[in-house]
Amino acid sequence: MKTALITGASRGLGLALARDLAAQGWALILDARGGETLDTVQKELGTVSKVVSIVGDVAQAEHRQKLAQAAAELGGLDAVINNASILGPSPQPNLLDYPLDVLENVYKTNVVAPLGVIQSVKNHLKPNARILNISSDAGVEPYAGWGGYGSSKAALEHLSAILAAENPQFKVYWVDPGDMRTEMHQAAFPGEDISDRPLPEVSVPGLIELLNGDLPGGRYRARTVLEPKPETPSVHWLNLVLQVDDFQAAADFFGKHLGLPIQKEWHDSGHGVLFSAGRATIEIADATQIAEVDRVEVGHAVNDAVRLALGVRDVEQASADVQAGGAKALHTVVDTDWGHHNQRLTMPDGLPIKALTLFQEKDNPS
Ligand SMILES: NC(=O)c1ccc[n+]([C@@H]2O[C@H](COP(=O)([O-])OP(=O)(O)OC[C@H]3O[C@@H](n4cnc5c(N)ncnc54)[C@H](OP(=O)(O)O)[C@@H]3O)[C@@H](O)[C@H]2O)c1
């Protein structure tokens, strides 16, 4: 049986998460300041799983000690979820008018208390335990009028990041749950209809993945945790290596005439230059396809097995430049069916690739 401590679990996100974990058989330690609501939750979830509920304020050290005591009695914690948080006054004052004693209270509950909870239970965290600190987009975005709450969440985020760096033995996550239809949200938008905001249950699956899965520590948005990640291809760079007899002539052709910027140079026993050549792709084609491309670009089949095709800003200008460097045009510039303005040329003598295409994408001329 896994065990989690969730602060602020009598309603809202904390309760939604507690319900899900209880259904999965997790033992739970829950708290909230309001005893009556917490009792109702104890009655509901106590029939589903082992639940210890402790009334109290996370900002109080004695209360945090009671949470730690419960953690010890349950044999240690697999997860701590610092969810309890306060908004502060509503409407929220601008920072220049924010009463500092009130700001201190917001910080005590939203920043100092979560660290206090972790410090209190640190000796009862099982290996690979998860620490989830519930943050907010207001901790990242500087919304006017959200200075007290927002800056407390920003502090919680940075605190979490440093905690993660200092404690690689645990997985530390700081998570933005997104807007949720809860008491806190209604308090932030007094008198407004918030029925379009999703219920907190929508943010729970992402939190569950962080608790049960193996994602690296860091900042997450609860509702995107389960979204498939775009595949990153392992190859990210094509470098075409040409062995040339006349190094200087080839260097001049690519550097002076084509105008490619030098990225790196080697002058060891031999000479080498790496030119930046924009974005690289590899195109493979069968003989029929090559013949068709030749027909459009040149007017007849050429059938070169290797051809350098360079996307340029201005085909006419680039063509004039490379012809000045020894390239020979096979044909005038043509417009292809595939949206290119292009010209086929042969490279200057001495280069191991004979065929060169200069092309300009017509709908993306720059
Ligand atoms: N709702 C949103 O749109 C939204 C958006 C971004 C981030 N968040 C974050 O998500 C988390 C949950 O928010 P929520 O909307 O579910 O809030 P909520 O509806 O106000 O619920 C907060 C829970 O925490 C308890 N709590 C508050 N202060 C406490 C304290 N000092 N000690 C112990 N328990 C305390 C509350 O019970 P008692 O009042 O009885 O103590 C309640 O159970 C918070 O960290 C919040 O900042 C919410």
The ligand as a Gaussian input file, in Angstrom:
#p B3LYP/6-31G(d) Opt

LIG

0 1
 N       -8.697000      27.013000      -8.461000
 C       -7.874000      27.444000      -9.412000
 O       -8.307000      27.949000     -10.462000
 C       -6.387000      27.300000      -9.219000
 C       -5.565000      27.721000     -10.274000
 C       -4.192000      27.572000     -10.130000
 C       -3.682000      27.016000      -8.982000
 N       -4.506000      26.624000      -7.960000
 C       -3.908000      26.004000      -6.775000
 O       -4.479000      24.714000      -6.591000
 C       -4.479000      24.361000      -5.188000
 C       -5.882000      23.962000      -4.768000
 O       -6.732000      25.067000      -4.977000
 P       -8.308000      24.953000      -4.887000
 O       -8.833000      25.844000      -5.923000
 O       -8.718000      23.539000      -4.793000
 O       -8.542000      25.710000      -3.456000
 P       -9.770000      25.641000      -2.457000
 O      -11.006000      25.268000      -3.130000
 O       -9.749000      26.953000      -1.725000
 O       -9.346000      24.480000      -1.450000
 C       -8.240000      24.677000      -0.631000
 C       -8.126000      23.559000       0.359000
 O       -6.994000      23.836000       1.213000
 C       -7.435000      23.961000       2.566000
 N       -6.588000      24.981000       3.200000
 C       -6.463000      26.273000       2.863000
 N       -5.586000      26.877000       3.673000
 C       -5.120000      25.934000       4.512000
 C       -4.190000      25.947000       5.585000
 N       -3.564000      27.067000       5.935000
 N       -3.931000      24.802000       6.221000
 C       -4.554000      23.639000       5.859000
 N       -5.467000      23.585000       4.869000
 C       -5.749000      24.720000       4.208000
 C       -8.907000      24.327000       2.472000
 O       -9.654000      23.985000       3.627000
 P       -9.815000      25.027000       4.845000
 O      -10.183000      26.351000       4.226000
 O      -10.892000      24.436000       5.673000
 O       -8.512000      25.085000       5.528000
 C       -9.310000      23.454000       1.300000
 O       -9.463000      22.118000       1.704000
 C       -3.942000      25.578000      -4.468000
 O       -2.552000      25.417000      -4.226000
 C       -4.154000      26.713000      -5.461000
 O       -3.259000      27.774000      -5.247000
 C       -5.845000      26.756000      -8.061000

